[in-house]
Amino acid sequence: MTLTAAFLLGLTPHTPVFTDASQPVAVDAGEDFFIALGSNVTTGYNWSQSIADGKIVAYEGNVYQNPSNGLIGASGQQIFIYHANRTGATTLTFSYARPFEPNVPPVKTVTFAVTVK
């Protein structure tokens, strides 16, 4: 499911946004939250995600945000939307790869530790 930018804007500024995998993600049960990762769709790369425990956190979709400077070929960000279903801990793992190159390993992989209170 891909969500529109208008939907995304409707959730902010109340929805927490996390961008640094070295920092823990802590949210309350019932809360929505975003993971935002730098991305450049003009290169053919995009982020894919996986959830270690989908009962704790539900994937709601993602949207690409164009670069703020408006330059062609500049990096924007891919924003993933999640819902914290219930208390517990899980991880969200993201891989940055070209989907049309299935036998090539991702150029980046990041994992966020998520705790739902």
Sequence and secondary structure as in RCSB ss.txt:
>XXXX:A:sequence
MTLTAAFLLGLTPHTPVFTDASQPVAVDAGEDFFIALGSNVTTGYNWSQSIADGKIVAYEGNVYQNPSNGLIGAS
GQQIFIYHANRTGATTLTFSYARPFEPNVPPVKTVTFAVTVK
>XXXX:A:secstr
 B  HHHHHHHTTTS EE  TTS EEE TT EEEEEEEE GGGT EEEEEES TTTEEEEEEEEE  TT  TT  
EEEEEEEEE SSEEEEEEEEEE TT TTS  SEEEEEEEEE 
